[in-house]
Amino acid sequence: MATQHPSPALPTPARSAAYPMAKPGYGKRSAPDQRPRTRDNFALLPTRERYVAGFVDHLPEGAAMSVKQLAKQLPLYGQQAISTALNALSVAGHLRRVRCPVGLGDETRWVFRTFWSRTARDNEWWNAYLATEKAAQAAAPAPEASDLDTAPPPPWAPAEDPPPAPQRPDTEQTPEPTAVPQQRTPAQAADTEPAPPATGTGYAPPHIVEASPAYLALARLGRDDHRLTLSADDCAALEAQAAEWLARGVSVDYLTSALTAGLPAKVDSPVGLLRRRLNDKVPPRLPTAGSPSPGSPAPARRLLAECTDCGRPGLPEALPDGLCRPCRTAHSGATEDSPRPSDIAEVKAHMTNLRDLLKPV
């Protein structure tokens, strides 16, 4: 007879939640040339800093490195203690916070990274590393999902067969198009004659010429100030002169302000006034920066370091130990201003002497 075991099976241990990852462009980045991970990597640090450093060292690439997120995962310390520990780790040479511009033109944005090094580095090493292109590439955001979707398949993936080409039927078997009765559009009036049938060449819609920036700037003058209302012919007559202004490197706002500044109370001929101003106030030609050739390399992006405590940006050379001057003074002042034991003994002896002198004889 089989033995029954009334006790249930051991429950499966609960899996810990994954550490939250930062958005693309943010989070942790590991510095190169680090020592292997051992138990004695942070033995020289105080207890709190050693605890925080060991946790950060095991975080994956791109993990969130904000003080608030670290305090959620480390229940022994609050946000203030975590911030103080990160400042101490920055002074010890284990981390640096940086920002890097990404994008071109008006679409430039800043991405923020925290470089972490298990091996303590001095200021010279950090300054040389952050000035290299390798650090700038490491601080760049990860490729978007759209880029990953368009990437070529790996070499071991089977090649997909091309879709079969659609078979074209013979011209003799092509069915004749079904005649569709002419429909009346809602905008067409009842007494309007129907449009003539389309010929073999097809109906060509009227070609609409897009207005130039100079023409639009002249047309908007009347909306901004009724004294400068122009007709379509007036705008076309002054378009060439206004385009000459824009070709000299000025903006549309500059052109508008030059034409509308100091207007008289009454303008009898707006087109004559604007023609006179366009002729008399022609700006000097500004040199335009030449567009880079397609084969030229992109300009190098210099990383900006950030103060680990307050986040103030600056060059790595201007932020030794990863701290700005006010934060570095406050960080070092806690140890410099603390009294020494000998000073405490001297103060106590001096107070004892004063009490003795105040005693009545």
Secondary structure, DSSP 4 states (H G I P E B T S, - for coil): -PPP--SPPPPPPPPPPPPPBPPTT-SEEEPSSPPPP-TTTTTTS-HHHHHHHHHHHTSPTTB---HHHHHHH-TTS-HHHHHHHHHHHHHHTSEEEEEEEESSGGG-EEEEEEEE-SS---HHHHHHHHTSHHHHHHHSPPPPHHHHHTSPPPTTSPPPPPPPPPPPPPGGGPPPPPP-PPPPPTTS-TTSPPPPPP-TT-PPPPPPPPPPHHHHHHHHHHHH-GGG---HHHHHHHHHHHHHHHHTT--HHHHHHHHHTT--S--S-HHHHHHHHHHHTPPPPPPPPPPPPTTSPPPPPPPEEE-TTT--EE-GGGSGGG--HHHHHHHHHHHHSSPPHHHHHHHHHHHHHHHHHHS--
